[in-house]
Amino acid sequence: MLLIISIISFLAIHAAPNSFLSGGELNPNMTPEALAQLKAVYGLDKPLLEQYFQWLINIINMNFGISFVSGGSVLDEIKERLPITLFINIVTLSVVFFSSIYLGILSALNREKLIDKIVTKFAIFSFSMPSFYLALLLILLFSIELDILPIAGLHSIEPTEGLSYYLDMAWHLILPIGVMIFVSMGSMIIYIRSLTLEIIKSDYYFFALSRGLSQSVIIKEYIFPNLLPPVITLLGLSLPGLIGGSVILEAIFSIEGMGQLFYLSAMSRDYPVIMGILIISAFLTLLGNILADLTLLKLNPHIKGA
């Protein structure tokens, strides 16, 4: 799967119009001879198939190449920016998981009541809200009008260590993480609500009610265990969307993460960096799906024989 993703990505990138070595973009005074020499240096003068196999050999040897823009190692640039992107996505995924389960079950157990209508409308609003639009609205409100939260970046203080440094970083991440959580919750809440409604129609749910068990016990022993397998599967499938969403939000909030690096590299047609980020993102997505499958196997060993 990773190999297929790499082939499609490589072909798609090179099929895009213009390139980093376009004379008008790189240097309007550059001669055709100089451009041809640069293409030879970067290996862009070779047939596309040969370029791909050379890139594949380098990747196998953990050589992601040299960035056209910075001239530095692609792997070093990605390693520098990957932690903050992973942190944002892990926090988002964790909050979405627990809050969506709580709200989805709460809505289903109070079907057609006021709390159900409020949660459902919130979920629909969340599901239909574009992340970039919400980010701009929140920047206008909290950063420009109210001047409560920072507009962009990760830091506004000089120290590079200590509690104040990390508190300052957390303060800068409130808006971007908040936006990612909000736009990711809607579909999850609707899905969990639908699953819970099916569960409460089952015979074992009515049997639990007939035994006089409290609602908290029923949720813990009957509803939650039956929700986990499909929810974990959905979380695994949601990883590409989260990683893709971080590209937009990191660009808007000027967060020096992997998403912003991907955006800047795409704008400048920095092929080695684009391919490096795509492969690492694909690997993390596939790894997340594998971990989700292993978790499902742990929760329900019968899946192995299915």
C-alpha positions in Angstrom: 0.0 0.0 0.0 2.8 2.4 0.8 4.5 1.6 -2.5 1.2 2.3 -4.4 0.8 5.6 -2.5 4.4 6.6 -3.4 3.9 5.9 -7.1 0.6 7.9 -7.3 2.1 10.8 -5.3 5.2 10.9 -7.4 3.3 11.0 -10.7 0.8 13.5 -9.4 3.5 15.9 -8.2 5.4 15.8 -11.4 2.2 16.2 -13.4 1.5 19.5 -11.8 2.1 22.7 -13.9 5.3 24.6 -13.4 8.3 23.5 -11.3 10.8 24.8 -8.9 13.3 25.4 -11.8 10.9 27.5 -13.9 13.1 30.3 -15.0 10.6 33.1 -14.2 10.0 31.9 -10.6 13.6 31.0 -9.6 15.5 33.8 -11.3 14.2 35.8 -14.3 17.8 36.4 -15.5 18.8 32.7 -15.5 19.9 31.4 -18.9 18.6 28.1 -20.4 22.1 26.6 -20.0 22.1 27.4 -16.3 18.6 25.8 -15.9 19.8 22.7 -17.7 22.8 22.4 -15.4 20.6 22.7 -12.3 18.2 20.1 -13.6 21.2 17.8 -14.1 22.4 18.5 -10.5 18.9 17.6 -9.1 18.4 14.7 -11.4 15.4 16.3 -13.1 16.8 15.8 -16.5 16.3 12.0 -16.3 13.2 10.1 -17.4 10.4 10.1 -14.8 10.6 6.4 -14.3 14.3 6.6 -13.6 13.8 9.5 -11.2 11.2 7.4 -9.3 13.4 4.4 -8.9 16.3 6.5 -7.8 14.1 8.2 -5.2 12.8 4.8 -4.0 16.3 3.5 -3.6 17.3 6.6 -1.6 14.1 6.2 0.6 14.9 2.6 1.4 18.3 3.8 2.6 16.6 6.5 4.7 17.9 9.2 2.4 15.0 11.6 1.7 17.1 13.9 -0.4 18.0 17.6 -0.3 15.4 20.4 -0.2 15.4 22.6 -3.3 14.6 25.7 -1.3 16.8 25.4 1.8 19.5 23.1 0.6 19.2 21.2 3.8 18.4 17.5 4.5 14.7 16.8 4.0 14.7 14.2 6.8 16.2 16.8 9.3 13.5 19.4 8.3 10.7 16.9 8.8 12.1 15.6 12.1 12.3 19.2 13.4 8.6 19.9 12.6 7.0 16.5 13.1 6.7 16.6 16.9 4.4 19.6 17.0 2.1 18.1 14.3 1.9 14.8 16.1 1.2 16.6 19.4 -1.7 18.6 17.9 -3.2 15.5 16.2 -2.9 13.3 19.3 -4.5 15.9 21.6 -7.3 16.4 19.0 -7.9 12.7 18.6 -8.0 12.1 22.3 -10.4 14.9 23.1 -12.7 14.0 20.1 -12.8 10.4 21.2 -13.9 11.0 24.8 -16.1 14.0 24.3 -17.9 12.5 21.3 -18.6 9.2 23.1 -20.0 11.2 26.1 -22.2 13.5 23.9 -23.3 10.7 21.5 -24.5 8.4 24.4 -26.1 11.4 26.2 -28.0 12.4 23.1 -29.2 8.9 22.3 -30.3 8.1 25.9 -32.3 11.4 25.9 -33.8 11.0 22.4 -36.1 13.8 21.3 -35.6 15.6 24.5 -34.0 19.1 24.8 -30.5 17.9 25.4 -30.8 15.6 22.3 -31.8 18.5 20.1 -29.0 20.7 21.4 -26.3 18.0 20.9 -27.7 17.1 17.4 -27.7 20.7 16.2 -24.2 21.2 17.6 -23.0 18.0 15.7 -24.6 19.2 12.5 -23.1 22.6 12.8 -19.7 21.1 13.6 -19.9 18.7 10.7 -20.8 21.4 8.2 -18.3 24.0 9.3 -15.1 24.4 7.2 -12.0 24.5 9.4 -10.3 27.4 7.5 -13.5 29.6 7.8 -13.9 28.9 11.5 -10.2 29.6 12.1 -10.5 33.0 10.4 -13.6 33.8 12.4 -12.0 32.9 15.7 -8.9 34.9 14.9 -11.0 38.0 14.1 -13.0 37.5 17.4 -10.5 36.4 20.0 -7.2 37.8 18.5 -8.2 41.0 16.8 -11.5 42.2 18.4 -11.0 40.9 22.0 -7.2 40.7 21.9 -7.3 37.6 24.2 -5.4 34.9 22.2 -2.4 35.2 20.0 -3.0 35.4 16.2 -0.3 33.0 15.0 2.9 31.3 15.8 4.0 29.0 18.7 5.9 31.4 21.0 5.9 35.0 22.0 8.6 34.8 24.7 12.4 34.4 24.5 13.2 31.5 26.9 13.5 28.1 25.1 12.9 26.0 28.2 11.1 26.0 31.5 7.4 26.0 32.5 6.7 29.5 31.1 8.0 28.4 27.7 5.6 25.5 27.5 2.7 27.4 29.0 3.2 30.1 26.3 3.2 27.4 23.6 0.0 25.9 25.0 -1.6 29.4 25.0 -0.7 29.7 21.3 -2.2 26.3 20.5 -5.6 27.0 22.0 -7.2 28.3 18.8 -5.7 25.8 16.3 -6.4 22.7 18.5 -9.8 24.1 19.4 -10.7 24.5 15.7 -9.5 20.9 14.9 -11.5 19.5 17.8 -14.7 21.3 16.9 -14.8 20.4 13.2 -13.9 16.7 14.0 -16.5 16.1 16.6 -19.7 16.5 14.5 -19.5 13.3 12.4 -18.3 11.3 15.4 -21.1 12.4 17.6 -23.7 11.6 14.9 -22.2 8.2 14.4 -22.0 7.3 18.1 -25.6 8.5 18.6 -26.8 6.3 15.8 -24.9 3.2 17.2 -26.2 3.8 20.7 -29.8 4.1 19.4 -29.3 0.6 17.8 -27.9 -0.8 21.0 -30.8 0.4 23.2 -33.2 -1.4 20.9 -31.4 -4.7 21.5 -32.7 -7.5 23.7 -29.7 -7.4 26.1 -30.3 -3.7 26.8 -33.9 -4.5 27.8 -32.7 -7.4 29.9 -30.3 -5.1 31.7 -33.2 -2.6 32.4 -35.4 -5.5 33.7 -32.7 -6.4 36.2 -33.0 -2.9 37.7 -29.4 -1.9 36.9 -28.6 1.8 37.1 -28.0 3.8 34.0 -24.3 4.3 34.8 -23.8 0.5 35.1 -25.7 -0.1 31.8 -23.5 2.4 30.0 -20.3 0.9 31.4 -21.2 -2.8 31.0 -23.5 -2.9 28.0 -23.3 0.3 25.8 -19.6 1.3 26.0 -18.1 -2.1 25.2 -20.4 -2.5 22.2 -19.5 1.0 20.9 -15.7 0.6 21.1 -15.0 -1.6 18.1 -16.8 0.6 15.5 -15.6 3.8 17.1 -12.0 2.7 17.0 -12.4 1.7 13.4 -13.8 5.1 12.6 -10.9 6.8 14.5 -8.4 4.9 12.4 -10.1 6.0 9.2 -10.2 9.6 10.5 -6.4 9.9 10.7 -5.9 11.0 7.0 -8.5 13.8 7.6 -6.8 15.0 10.7 -3.3 15.1 9.1 -4.8 16.8 6.0 -6.6 19.3 8.2 -3.4 20.2 10.0 -1.9 21.4 6.7 -4.6 24.1 6.4 -4.6 25.2 10.0 -0.8 25.2 10.4 -0.6 27.5 7.4 -3.3 29.8 8.7 -1.9 30.0 12.2 1.8 30.0 11.1 2.6 27.0 13.2 6.0 25.6 12.2 4.8 22.0 11.9 4.9 19.4 9.1 1.6 20.8 7.7 3.0 24.3 7.2 6.2 22.8 5.7 4.0 20.8 3.2 2.1 23.9 2.2 5.2 26.0 1.6 6.9 23.1 -0.3 3.8 22.6 -2.5 3.8 26.4 -3.3 7.5 26.3 -4.3 7.3 22.8 -6.0 10.0 21.4 -3.6 9.6 17.8 -4.8 11.9 16.1 -2.3 10.2 17.7 0.7 6.7 17.1 -0.7 7.4 13.4 -1.3 9.1 13.0 2.1 6.1 14.5 4.0 3.6 12.4 1.9 5.4 9.2 2.6 5.7 9.9 6.3 2.1 10.9 6.5 1.0 7.8 4.7 3.2 5.6 6.9 1.7 7.2 10.1 -1.9 6.7 8.7 -1.2 3.1 7.8 0.4 2.6 11.3 -2.7 4.1 12.9 -5.0 1.7 11.0 -2.8 -1.3 12.0 -2.9 -0.2 15.6 -6.7 0.2 15.4 -7.0 -3.3 13.9 -4.8 -4.7 16.7 -6.9 -2.9 19.3 -10.1 -4.4 17.8 -8.5 -7.9 17.9 -7.7 -7.4 21.6 -11.3 -6.2 22.3 -12.9 -9.0 20.3 -10.6 -12.0 19.6 -13.5 -13.6 17.4 -12.6 -11.0 14.7 -9.5 -13.0 13.9 -11.6 -15.9 12.6 -13.9 -13.7 10.6 
